[in-house]
């Protein structure tokens, strides 16, 4: 395999891997948000959880280049 071809393969694989990690992180974020809101009464929601969700989602979104 030529060096250029191999480098392209590695680059593509790394990009695919990062994309998978991004999807997993976003999925976890959504799952956490859904769980937090589903299992708490609307009058007694934990605002720390909501703040955590916003911070976590914001961090993920800001670290991802579209």
C-alpha positions as CSV (number, residue, x, y, z in Angstrom):
1,X,0.0,0.0,0.0
2,X,1.4,3.4,-0.9
3,X,2.1,5.9,1.9
4,X,-0.4,8.4,0.6
5,X,-3.1,5.8,0.3
6,X,-2.3,4.5,3.8
7,X,-2.3,8.0,5.2
8,X,-5.7,8.7,3.6
9,X,-7.1,5.5,5.1
10,X,-5.8,6.5,8.6
11,X,-7.3,10.0,8.3
12,X,-10.6,8.7,7.1
13,X,-10.7,6.1,9.9
14,X,-9.8,8.7,12.5
15,X,-12.6,11.0,11.2
16,X,-15.1,8.2,11.3
17,X,-14.0,7.3,14.9
18,X,-14.4,10.9,16.1
19,X,-17.8,11.0,14.4
20,X,-18.9,7.9,16.3
21,X,-17.6,9.4,19.6
22,X,-19.6,12.6,18.8
23,X,-22.8,10.6,18.2
24,X,-22.3,8.6,21.4
25,X,-21.7,11.8,23.5
26,X,-24.8,13.5,22.0
27,X,-26.9,10.4,22.6
28,X,-25.8,10.3,26.2
29,X,-26.6,14.0,26.6
30,X,-30.1,13.5,25.2
31,X,-30.6,10.4,27.2
32,X,-29.6,12.1,30.4
33,X,-31.9,15.1,29.7
34,X,-34.8,12.9,28.9
35,X,-34.3,10.7,32.0
36,X,-33.9,13.8,34.2
37,X,-37.1,15.4,33.0
38,X,-39.2,12.2,32.8
39,X,-38.5,11.1,36.3
40,X,-38.9,14.4,38.2
41,X,-42.1,16.3,39.0
42,X,-42.4,19.6,37.2
43,X,-42.5,21.5,40.5
44,X,-39.5,19.7,41.9
45,X,-37.1,19.5,39.1
46,X,-33.4,19.6,40.1
47,X,-32.1,22.8,38.6
48,X,-28.6,21.6,39.1
49,X,-29.4,18.7,36.7
50,X,-30.8,21.2,34.1
51,X,-27.7,23.4,34.5
52,X,-25.5,20.3,34.0
53,X,-27.4,19.3,30.9
54,X,-27.1,22.7,29.4
55,X,-23.3,22.9,30.2
56,X,-22.7,19.4,28.9
57,X,-24.6,19.9,25.7
58,X,-23.0,23.2,25.2
59,X,-19.6,21.8,25.6
60,X,-20.2,19.0,23.2
61,X,-21.8,21.3,20.6
62,X,-19.0,23.9,20.9
63,X,-16.3,21.3,20.5
64,X,-17.8,19.9,17.3
65,X,-17.1,21.5,14.0
66,X,-20.0,21.4,11.5
